[in-house]
Each structure stands twice: as C-alpha cells, then as structure tokens.
Amino acid sequence: MTERDLGQSFSWWIAEVVNVYDPDQSGRVQIRVFGRHDDKSNIPDDDLPWALPMQPVTSAAFGKIGTTPLGLVKGSKVAGFWADSDHQYPIIIGSFGKAGEFIDGTTNDGIPQVDISKGSAPAPSQNQSPPPFINPFSILNTARLVVTDINSGKSDPSQLTNKDGVNIRTELDKSFKQPNTPSIASAAPGQHILDTIKQVDPDSKSASLPNMVSNFSNIRNIISMTSPLGQTNMMGTILGSVIGNLANEFGLTNTISSILGSVGGANLGPILGKALSIGVTLAVSSAVSNNGTTSAYTPPKSNVIGPNTPRPPANLIVKVVPNLYIQQYYAAVSDPFPGYIQWKGPNGDFVYTLRNGEPNYASAQEHVQGNSIASISSSFLPHINSGSLTSAVLSGLLVGGLAGMNADSLTKILGSGVSLASMLNLAKSLLTGNLGAAITGVIQNHLPQSVLNGSMQNTMTEFTQNQANLQKKKDSMQAALTDTPDQADADLINGCKYLALKKSYDDQLAGGSGVISETITSPDTGQQYNLTFVPSATVHEPTVTKI
C-alpha cells in the first residue's frame, strides 16, 4: 500500500470479527472477509488483516477522547471498505445483526424456520418497548427528563421552570446561536457569497467568522487589483460596461467601430490590449443575450438614514477620515448602519462618515470599477460624439483610465490619504519593522533631490507600493486566522453566560437558590469580568461587567 492509493478506489466487503484484542490498543479488530479469506486452512486467523472501525462525529477519536470500549465481539458481522487499491487497509463502517439461527429440518413454505432466541439483537429491539432509562446517566439522575418520556408525551420540557417562574429551557436557548439566521446556501442570485457569509452570524456570537471574511476579502482585493492578471480582468470588465454605456447612446455597431477603428497605431501595451479585447467581447455577449440591446451601467443603490435604522456611536462619527483608515463594504441588505460608511483603522478600531448618496458597493473591487466606469465613459463621450477618436486619443484615454483605476485601487487597499504622490512620505506608516524608516532615511539622507526628480522617484514609489501591498497581505492573513482581543473576550463571555445558566439550574435542582456570582479572567487580554445571575421573573440573563 502507498499513500497515493488512499481514496483512489472504493471496494466494499462483509466480514466476521475473529479477534478484538488489538496489540496496539488503537481500537482495531481482526476480520475474515467473506469471499476473500474463506480458506481457513491456508489463511489462519493470525494472518488476517486488522480493520479500524469508523467512529461517529460525536467521538473525538483523538487525545484519549472517544467512544470506548468497542461494542464488537468475536463473531460480530461487520461491513466496510478498503481505503487503498491494494486491499491492505480495511475500514469498518458498521455492524449488523440477524434474527437468529436456522432450525435444521424445519421449513415454512420451503423456507427454514428461525430460532430467534439465538439472534444477535437484544430482545427489546424485537418485541418489547424501549427500556425506561436510555443510559447509565439517566439511571443515576432519576429527575432527568428522558427522550422516551418526551416522545410519548409523558413529559413536557417547555414547562421546566424554577420556583420563581423562569423558564430555564428558554433561557438556555438564548445562549445558543440563532437557528433562523441565513446560511450561505441562501445567497440571492447576483449577490456575492462573502456578503452572505457576513449575515450568517449577525450578532457576532462567532466573532471570528466576520473577522475572517473581512480580512480574506482584503487579500482578494489586493491580488485582484495589483497583479497584472487582476488589473487586466478588472479593466476588461470596466471597458465592457463603458462600451455598454456608450452603445446605449450611439448604438453598439457605431461605438465598437469607432473604438476598433482607432486601435491601429495605438500604444496600449499588454494589459490594455487584452483588456480592450475582453471589454468588446463582454459588450457584444451582453447585447446578444438581450436581443441586441444594451443598457447603461447602474451602480447599486445607496442606503439612507431612516427613523428606525441603527446608528453608530456619536463619538465615532467623523467628517474627515484619518489617514490609513480603510473603507469597509456591505451590500445594502447587510449594511449594519444604513446611511453611514464604516472605516477600519490600522489598529482595528472603527470610525464612520455619512454616506451622502455613495452607492452600497459590496466590495472594494466593485467600488473601483464603478468609479472607473463613470470616469472613462465621460472621457470617451465627446470623442465618440464628434468622431474625433484617433489612435493617440484612444491611447491617452485608456492609459489615463488605467492610471486612475490603479490610483483608486491604492486607496481602497492601503487606506485613505494614500496616493502615488504621497507614497514615499507614508512609507514609514505603511511598512512594519525598520523597512519604512530605512526607506525614509535613504530618501532624506542619501539621495539628492535631483535624483529623486527623475526615474528614481518612480522606482522608489513603485517599490514602496509593492512592499506595502505585501505587508498588507501578510497582516490580513494573520488577522483572518486570529481573533482580536475583543472577539476572544466576547466568545469567552458568551460561553460563561451559558455555563452560569446551567450551573444555576443544577443548583436549583439540588435545592439551592440558583444565584451565581463569579469572577472570570480572559486568557487573551487578562481583563477580569464579574459574572452574576440572580433568577427572577424579570431578569432572565446573566450580567457581565468589567472589573
């Protein structure tokens, strides 16, 4: 058997257990596969393969945590499959029983009769009602509601209350995650899957989920908006919408003829040349699928502040966005504060500005595309209208459009206040460690201004931009896989609330008051919290306060 064989084929079998004493104590049993090991004289039990039983997902099967002991005994019949194509690694899926042994010499309509007293299944599973207690824990805790009583209607778990009338079951359910929140399978047509994932946990009970999505979105944006392939595809999508906008006014044939007629002699380069080809293809395909008609690009709607919409804390609303704060994106249906734009700072803090009609773009990439479509469409409009679109003009418009797209992408990735012109001045802030200071020192102390006025300025700017993008990707990847301190504390608090309710309930069953008062310390931040719960008719949830 080789590792490459694992999972490459599937062949199942039925076997009999001949030995349950695994020398490795890993839960294996030795099996004789019917049709493969039938020759007992030449294939003794000692030569039979050891099979590993598959355990249910309720068993960790790791670190001495699992379902033990095994229920299989010598003579058990099991079914399973070979994990490898060489049939050396058997896995047991499960066992099965039989009604009993055939009674020799007896038949019923030609079928031998069965002695059910020699069957493999317990008697209750054949002709008796289920036992009153389903496991040893129920026997030791006679006051516990059992499944059989609930199913038969003898017990009603919804009526489980304490002496003050608090429905304990209801209070415990409050600490569980919401059962009615949407899943990623409920994504509407055209809605980006990442926006749907953000809605799965609207109360941030699993704070790492939106944190992970947000930071992986940053990585996706950096790759999409800075790599040559990403820029080509983005520009192609933009030009497809630009051609659609112009075709809506001048006609598709006239628009494409005017643009393609000016391509000869135009110095577009590999990115713009390929992007223009993509754009024309997208525009033509869109027209074909819509019976030859085109429509202008329409940005998404903008949420407005309503009388009952939630608003961010007043002290976090600013008029001017601080440098290096990055805009956060939400589709209109998932915007946490309609009418406001959320900005995330370098340290994970947030500020908000009024939206003032800006569309609810679902991503930074969509925002850049929307801005570029509007800008490039307006620059093409007078030349298509007057017929003055020459090769030189086409080159200038597309090169300028690509530069504008890249500059806009830079601010969406690295934050407000960042531009090609200011990149060197912000190097120290954008780059961690000594790299930013080193670049600044080289510029200020070692390079004369005459050198920086030439190509060296562009080289240093491009280098700094690339290093900043790389650092941003590293930071986002690390943040995506790590809870922030506040998120870790939130998870800790929610877990402790549930434990407090359960502890209070157990205390009341034992005849106590059910009052809980404890101090918990966050292992991530060292912050201490006081957790209290006093059961009453009005207070149904534990309170947590910082110490």
C-alpha positions, 0 to 999 in steps of 0.5 A: 500500500502507498499513500497515493492509493488512499481514496483512489478506489472504493471496494466494499466487503462483509466480514466476521470479527475473529479477534478484538484484542488489538496489540496496539490498543488503537481500537482495531479488530481482526476480520475474515472477509467473506469471499476473500479469506474463506480458506481457513486452512491456508489463511489462519486467523493470525494472518488476517488483516486488522480493520479500524472501525469508523467512529461517529462525529460525536467521538473525538477519536483523538487525545484519549477522547472517544467512544470506548470500549468497542461494542464488537465481539468475536463473531460480530458481522461487520461491513466496510471498505478498503481505503487503498487499491491494494486491499491492505487497509480495511475500514469498518463502517458498521455492524449488523445483526440477524434474527437468529439461527436456522432450525435444521429440518424445519421449513415454512413454505420451503423456507427454514424456520428461525430460532430467534432466541439465538439472534444477535439483537437484544430482545427489546429491539424485537418485541418489547418497548424501549427500556425506561432509562436510555443510559447509565446517566439517566439511571443515576439522575432519576429527575432527568427528563428522558427522550422516551418520556418526551416522545410519548408525551409523558413529559413536557420540557417547555414547562421546566421552570424554577420556583420563581417562574423562569423558564430555564429551557428558554433561557438556555436557548438564548445562549445558543446561536440563532437557528433562523439566521441565513446560511450561505446556501441562501445567497440571492442570485447576483449577490456575492457569497462573502456578503452572505457569509457576513449575515450568517452570524449577525450578532457576532456570537462567532466573532471570528467568522466576520473577522475572517471574511473581512480580512480574506476579502482584503487579500482578494482585493489586493491580488485582484487589483495589483497583479497584472492578471487582476488589473487586466480582468478588472479593466476588461470588465470596466471597458465592457460596461463603458462600451455598454454605456456608450452603445446605449447612446450611439448604438453598439455597431457605431461605438465598437467601430469607432473604438476598433477603428482607432486601435491601429497605431495605438500604444496600449501595451499588454494589459490594455490590449487584452483588456480592450479585447475582453471589454468588446467581447463582454459588450457584444455577449451582453447585447446578444443575450438581450436581443441586441440591446444594451443598457447603461451601467447602474451602480447599486443603490445607496442606503439612507438614514431612516427613523428606525435604522441603527446608528453608530456611536456619536463619538465615532462619527467623523467628517474627515477620515484619518489617514490609513483608515480603510473603507469597509463594504456591505451590500445594502441588505447587510449594511449594519448602519444604513446611511453611514460608511464604516472605516477600519483603522490600522489598529482595528478600531472603527470610525464612520462618515455619512454616506451622502448618496455613495452607492452600497458597493459590496466590495472594494473591487466593485467600488473601483470599477464603478468609479472607473466606469463613470470616469472613462465613459465621460472621457470617451463621450465627446470623442465618440460624439464628434468622431474625433477618436484617433489612435493617440486619443484612444491611447491617452484615454485608456492609459489615463483610465488605467492610471486612475483605476490603479490610483483608486485601487491604492486607496481602497487597499492601503487606506485613505490619504494614500496616493502615488504622490504621497507614497514615499512620505507614508512609507514609514506608516505603511511598512512594519519593522525598520523597512519604512524608516530605512526607506525614509532615511535613504530618501532624506539622507542619501539621495539628492533631490535631483535624483529623486526628480527623475526615474528614481522617484518612480522606482522608489514609489513603485517599490514602496507600493509593492512592499506595502501591498505585501505587508498588507497581505501578510497582516490580513492573513494573520488577522483572518486566522486570529481573533482580536482581543475583543472577539476572544473576550466576547466568545469567552463571555458568551460561553460563561453566560451559558455555563452560569445558566446551567450551573444555576439550574443544577443548583436549583435542582439540588435545592439551592437558590440558583444565584451565581456570582463569579469572577472570570479572567480572559486568557487573551487580554487578562481583563477580569469580568464579574459574572452574576445571575440572580433568577427572577421573573424579570431578569432572565440573563446573566450580567457581565461587567468589567472589573 
